[in-house]
């Protein structure tokens, strides 16, 4: 059976129409409750959507389980998902009736505003579904209160302050999201410890093979895929737990391997660079000096 392509959603109005919601009050931003969705013709809806919108969904009571890192979690608590324009999401079908709230806004709503650049710094918009934010009851109550403030402002009379107030509420909502993700990274230390062990194992296996000669240095995407995380989530998790992102961990491992080869072999600096995955020896030497304040040759000579 041929898989159906995702249905592209260009506007808030189109999303409301597909979900059976009333017409939006504002053309570029909306807040709705999942209980308001019309499920009468849910079986006729496309199973997946490709949204040209930012979407922040707080869901409960979703059918089934979701994979989270190395385990599975039920949707019996508040789960927050954040998606950016161009990402595919599941539609609300008859057997998928979550409760909760959703904030959705078009990129044009923040275009030209400083917030448009700031939102690109929120890595959680690139996280995958297995990296959702699990909220405590207190955190969930706080997030819903901000969403309700947004909804109230959208339904109020528009004046010269409306846009600034709405964007301020969005900024508050995303700031809380960032704070709660940081809390989640910290409280899930067993998972974080497991991540570090797996990361070291994957790096060790990669450099012990011939992949560095054929494929070069391991990329952030390679490591994230091996660990079943998105690039952004893995980097944010590592940075919260160790103070270094994924790329910095790769560089740290490269420098340690380089030090071993410089002190334990007679390979030239160029040969070591090639063995570690560098196409050009000068790139290896530049990275080594940047991280150690000495050149590879100076480091080797210090042990003679």
C-alpha positions as CSV (number, residue, x, y, z in Angstrom):
1,X,0.0,0.0,0.0
2,X,1.4,3.3,-1.1
3,X,2.2,5.7,1.8
4,X,0.2,8.9,1.7
5,X,2.3,12.1,1.5
6,X,1.9,14.6,4.4
7,X,-0.7,17.2,3.9
8,X,0.9,20.7,3.7
9,X,-0.7,23.3,6.0
10,X,0.2,26.9,5.0
11,X,-2.0,28.9,7.3
12,X,-3.7,29.0,10.7
13,X,-7.1,29.0,9.0
14,X,-6.3,25.8,7.1
15,X,-5.2,24.1,10.3
16,X,-8.4,25.1,12.0
17,X,-10.5,23.9,9.1
18,X,-8.8,20.4,9.0
19,X,-9.3,20.0,12.8
20,X,-12.9,21.1,12.7
21,X,-12.2,24.2,14.8
22,X,-14.0,27.5,14.5
23,X,-12.3,30.2,12.3
24,X,-9.3,31.7,14.1
25,X,-9.8,35.2,15.6
26,X,-6.2,36.2,14.5
27,X,-4.9,35.1,11.1
28,X,-1.3,34.5,12.3
29,X,-1.6,33.2,15.8
30,X,-4.0,30.9,17.6
31,X,-4.4,29.0,20.9
32,X,-6.9,26.2,21.1
33,X,-7.9,23.3,23.4
34,X,-7.8,19.8,22.0
35,X,-11.2,19.2,23.5
36,X,-12.6,21.6,21.0
37,X,-11.5,19.5,18.0
38,X,-14.4,18.0,16.0
39,X,-13.8,14.2,15.8
40,X,-16.9,13.4,13.7
41,X,-15.0,13.1,10.5
42,X,-11.6,12.3,12.0
43,X,-11.2,9.2,9.8
44,X,-11.3,11.4,6.7
45,X,-8.3,13.5,7.8
46,X,-4.8,13.0,6.4
47,X,-2.8,11.0,8.9
48,X,0.2,13.3,8.7
49,X,0.6,17.1,8.4
50,X,3.5,19.2,7.1
51,X,3.1,22.5,9.0
52,X,4.4,25.8,7.7
53,X,3.9,27.0,11.3
54,X,5.5,27.0,14.7
55,X,3.6,24.7,17.0
56,X,3.8,24.3,20.8
57,X,1.5,21.4,22.0
58,X,0.9,20.4,25.6
59,X,-0.8,17.0,25.5
60,X,-2.2,14.4,27.8
61,X,-4.0,11.0,27.4
62,X,-2.4,10.2,24.0
63,X,-3.1,6.6,23.0
64,X,-0.1,4.2,23.4
65,X,3.5,4.9,24.6
66,X,6.3,7.0,23.3
67,X,10.0,6.1,23.2
68,X,12.2,8.3,25.4
69,X,15.9,7.7,25.2
70,X,16.4,4.1,26.2
71,X,13.0,3.5,27.6
72,X,9.3,4.2,27.1
73,X,6.9,6.6,28.8
74,X,3.2,6.7,29.0
75,X,1.3,9.8,28.1
76,X,-0.3,10.0,31.5
77,X,1.5,13.2,32.4
78,X,1.9,16.6,30.7
79,X,4.1,16.2,27.6
80,X,5.2,19.3,25.6
81,X,6.2,19.1,21.9
82,X,7.7,22.0,19.9
83,X,7.9,21.9,16.1
84,X,9.1,24.5,13.6
85,X,7.9,25.2,10.1
86,X,8.7,22.3,7.7
87,X,8.4,19.5,10.2
88,X,6.0,16.6,9.8
89,X,3.5,15.9,12.6
90,X,0.8,13.3,13.3
91,X,-2.8,14.5,12.7
92,X,-5.5,14.3,15.4
93,X,-7.4,11.1,14.4
94,X,-10.3,9.3,16.0
95,X,-8.1,7.0,17.9
96,X,-5.7,9.8,18.9
97,X,-7.7,12.1,21.1
98,X,-5.4,14.0,23.4
99,X,-6.5,16.6,25.9
100,X,-4.5,19.7,26.5
101,X,-3.6,22.9,24.7
102,X,-1.9,24.0,21.5
103,X,-0.2,27.4,20.6
104,X,0.4,27.8,16.8
105,X,1.7,30.8,15.0
106,X,2.9,31.7,11.5
107,X,6.5,32.8,10.9
108,X,5.1,36.0,9.4
109,X,3.8,37.0,12.9
110,X,7.3,37.5,14.2
111,X,9.1,38.4,11.0
112,X,11.0,41.6,11.3
113,X,10.9,41.5,15.1
114,X,14.0,40.7,17.2
115,X,12.2,37.6,18.4
116,X,12.5,36.2,14.9
117,X,16.2,35.8,15.4
118,X,15.9,34.7,19.0
119,X,13.6,31.8,18.2
120,X,16.3,30.2,16.1
121,X,18.4,29.8,19.2
122,X,15.8,27.4,20.8
123,X,17.2,24.0,19.9
124,X,14.1,22.2,21.2
125,X,12.3,23.1,18.0
126,X,14.5,20.5,16.3
127,X,14.0,17.8,18.8
128,X,12.2,14.6,17.8
129,X,9.1,13.1,19.4
130,X,11.0,10.8,21.7
131,X,12.7,13.9,23.2
132,X,9.5,15.6,24.4
133,X,9.4,17.7,27.6
134,X,7.9,15.8,30.5
135,X,6.2,18.4,32.8
136,X,5.5,18.2,36.5
137,X,2.0,19.1,37.6
138,X,3.3,22.5,38.8
139,X,5.1,23.1,35.5
140,X,2.1,22.1,33.5
141,X,-0.1,24.5,35.4
142,X,2.3,27.3,34.8
143,X,2.5,26.6,31.1
144,X,-1.3,26.4,30.7
145,X,-1.6,29.7,32.5
146,X,0.7,31.4,30.0
147,X,-1.3,29.8,27.1
148,X,-4.5,31.1,28.6
149,X,-3.0,34.6,28.8
150,X,-2.1,34.3,25.1
151,X,-5.6,33.1,24.3
152,X,-7.2,36.0,26.3
153,X,-5.0,38.6,24.5
154,X,-5.8,37.1,21.1
155,X,-9.5,37.4,21.8
156,X,-9.2,41.0,23.2
157,X,-9.7,44.1,21.1
158,X,-6.6,44.8,18.9
159,X,-4.7,48.0,19.7
160,X,-1.2,49.3,19.2
161,X,0.1,47.1,22.1
162,X,-1.4,43.8,21.0
163,X,1.5,42.5,19.0
164,X,4.1,43.4,21.6
165,X,2.0,41.7,24.4
166,X,1.5,38.6,22.3
167,X,5.2,38.3,21.5
168,X,6.1,38.9,25.2
169,X,3.8,36.0,26.1
170,X,5.4,33.8,23.5
171,X,8.8,34.7,24.8
172,X,7.7,33.8,28.3
173,X,6.3,30.5,27.1
174,X,9.5,29.5,25.3
175,X,11.7,30.7,28.2
176,X,9.8,28.4,30.6
177,X,10.2,25.6,28.0
178,X,14.0,26.1,27.9
179,X,14.2,26.2,31.7
180,X,12.1,23.0,32.1
181,X,14.2,21.2,29.5
182,X,17.3,22.1,31.5
183,X,15.7,20.7,34.7
184,X,14.8,17.5,32.8
185,X,18.4,17.1,31.7
186,X,19.6,17.4,35.3
187,X,16.9,15.2,36.9
188,X,17.6,12.4,34.3
189,X,21.2,12.0,35.3
190,X,21.1,8.2,35.0
191,X,20.2,8.7,31.3
192,X,22.8,11.3,31.0
193,X,25.5,9.0,32.5
194,X,24.4,6.3,30.0
195,X,24.7,8.8,27.2
196,X,28.3,9.6,28.0
197,X,29.2,5.9,28.1
198,X,27.5,5.2,24.8
199,X,29.1,8.3,23.3
200,X,32.6,7.2,24.3
201,X,32.0,3.7,23.0
202,X,30.8,4.9,19.6
203,X,33.8,7.3,19.3
204,X,36.2,4.6,20.3
205,X,34.8,2.1,17.8
206,X,34.8,4.7,15.0
207,X,38.5,5.7,15.5
208,X,39.5,2.0,16.0
209,X,38.1,1.2,12.5
210,X,39.1,2.4,9.1
211,X,36.2,4.9,8.9
212,X,38.5,7.9,9.6
213,X,40.4,7.1,6.4
214,X,37.4,6.7,4.2
215,X,34.8,9.0,5.8
216,X,36.9,11.5,7.8
217,X,36.0,12.8,11.3
218,X,32.7,11.6,12.8
219,X,30.0,14.2,12.4
220,X,27.5,15.4,15.0
221,X,24.7,13.9,12.9
222,X,26.5,10.5,12.8
223,X,26.7,10.3,16.6
224,X,23.2,11.6,17.1
225,X,21.8,8.9,14.7
226,X,23.8,6.2,16.4
227,X,22.4,7.3,19.7
228,X,18.8,7.7,18.5
229,X,18.7,11.4,19.3
230,X,18.3,14.5,17.1
231,X,21.4,16.6,16.7
232,X,20.1,19.5,18.8
233,X,18.9,17.4,21.7
234,X,22.1,15.4,22.0
235,X,24.2,18.6,22.0
236,X,21.9,20.3,24.5
237,X,21.9,17.2,26.8
238,X,25.7,16.9,26.7
239,X,26.2,20.7,27.3
240,X,23.9,20.7,30.3
241,X,25.6,17.6,31.8
242,X,29.2,18.3,30.9
243,X,29.4,21.9,29.7
244,X,30.5,20.8,26.2
245,X,28.3,20.2,23.1
246,X,28.7,17.2,20.7
247,X,31.2,18.9,18.5
248,X,33.4,19.8,21.4
249,X,33.3,16.1,22.6
250,X,34.4,15.0,19.2
251,X,37.3,17.5,19.3
252,X,38.2,16.4,22.9
253,X,38.4,12.8,21.8
254,X,40.5,13.7,18.7
255,X,43.0,15.6,20.8
256,X,43.4,12.7,23.3
257,X,43.9,10.2,20.4
258,X,46.4,12.6,18.8
259,X,48.4,12.9,22.1
260,X,48.6,9.1,22.2
261,X,49.9,8.8,18.7
262,X,52.3,11.7,19.1
263,X,53.9,10.1,22.2
264,X,53.6,6.4,21.4
265,X,54.4,6.2,17.7
266,X,56.9,7.5,15.1
267,X,54.1,8.6,12.7
268,X,54.7,12.1,11.3
269,X,52.3,14.9,12.2
270,X,50.8,14.6,8.6
271,X,50.3,10.9,9.0
272,X,48.6,11.3,12.4
273,X,46.3,13.9,10.9
274,X,45.2,11.6,8.1
275,X,44.7,8.7,10.4
276,X,42.4,10.8,12.6
277,X,40.3,11.8,9.6
278,X,41.7,15.2,8.6
279,X,41.9,15.7,4.8
280,X,44.5,18.4,5.3
281,X,47.4,18.1,7.8
282,X,47.3,21.9,8.5
283,X,43.6,21.5,9.7
284,X,44.8,19.0,12.3
285,X,47.7,21.1,13.4
286,X,45.4,24.2,13.7
287,X,42.9,22.3,15.9
288,X,45.6,20.8,18.1
289,X,47.2,24.1,18.8
290,X,43.8,25.8,19.4
291,X,43.0,23.2,22.0
292,X,46.4,22.7,23.7
293,X,48.2,26.1,22.9
294,X,51.2,24.1,21.4
295,X,51.7,22.6,18.0
296,X,51.7,18.8,17.6
297,X,55.4,18.8,17.0
298,X,56.1,20.9,20.1
299,X,53.9,18.5,22.1
300,X,55.9,15.5,20.9
301,X,59.2,17.2,21.6
302,X,58.2,18.0,25.1
303,X,58.3,14.2,25.8
304,X,61.7,13.6,24.2
